[in-house]
């Protein structure tokens, strides 16, 4: 996890995230990266291709929950130029950015986006 508080770096991340300027407005942005070789050493190819990504996504989700628990807001950002983010956060060549998580106080109440019904997402056997 890379913790970004530097304003110019946050602005670069916002640009790399397809111009999502709200990223640069957050006091802190966490960048979650996967490290495939660590999972590969223990679990082989499935570890490198899947478990390393799951590790980063689980960490991001728990960070979101922890932020919410303290009264802060966050939003998961997955739309970004991976190569640019790697350069911006000076990631190791074999580290893969998975998610950006801007954290701060919400500027407004978020609107609810439509969701699929539970019946369309779950099937019982």
N, C-alpha and C positions, 0 to 999 in steps of 0.2 A: 504494500500500500504506500503510495506516494502522497504526502500531505502538501498541498499547495496553498500558500497564503500570499505569495508575492503577486501584486496586482498585474504586472506586465505578463507574467506567466499565465495567470488566469485569463487574461485577454487573448493570449495566443491559443490557449485551450478552447476558448469560445469560438475563435475563428476556425480552428481545426475541427470543431464540432458543427460544421456547416452553418456557422454564423449564429449559433444559439447564444445570444448576448447575455441572457440571464446568468450564465455560468460565471461570467466575470463580475457579476454583482454580488455573488455569495462571498461571505467572509473567508470561507475555506472550501476547497475542492479536494476530494479524495480521488485518487486515480488507482484503480484496482488492476493489477496485472497478474497474468498466469505465468507460471514458471514450469513449462512442460517437462524439462529434464528431471526435476525433482520427483514428479509423479512417475515418470518413466522408470527411474531407478528401482522403484518398488513394485510398480504395477504394469510395466511394459507399455505397449502401444496404446492400450485403452486408457492408461493413466495419463499419457502425454496428450492424447487427443480429446479426452473427456474429463477425467477427474481434475486436471489442473484448471480447466475452465469452471467446473463446478465449485472448486475451492474458492476461486475469485468471486463468483456470483453469490455464493453463500456468505462470504465475508461482507460483500456489499449490502446484501439484504439485512444482515444483522446490524451493520452500521446505520442503515436507514431506521431500523427499529429503535436502536439506542438513541439516535438523534430525536426521534419522535417522543421517546420516553422522557427526554429532558426539555421538551417544549419547542424544539427546533423543527424545521421542515427540510425536506430534501426531495430530490427527484433523480431518478435513474436516467443517465444519458448513455445511450449505446450507439447513437449515430455520430460517428466521427471518423476522420482519416487516421487510421491506425499508425501508418508510418510517420505522420506529422506528430502525433501524440508521443510516440516513442522518442522522437528527437527532442521535443519540448521538455519532457520529464527526464531526459538523459537515461532512458531505460537500457538495460543490457541488451545486446543483440538477440538473445534467445528469450527475452521476456515479451509477453504479448498483452497490450492494453485491452481490457475487457469492458470496463465501465468507468464512467466519470460520475462522481456523486457530489454536486454542489450542496452545501449545508448552510443554512442560515434561518432567519425569521421570514416567514412568508409575507409578501407584499400585499396579497389579496387572497381571498378564499378561492381555492381552486374549483373549477367546474368539474362535474362528474362526466366522464366519457362513457359512452354506451358499452356495456359488457355483454358477452354471450351468456345465455341462460345456463344454469347448471346442467340442465338436461342436454344441451348441445356439447358440453365439454366432458361429461362423465358418462360412462356406460358401465352397467353392472353385468357380471357374468354369473 
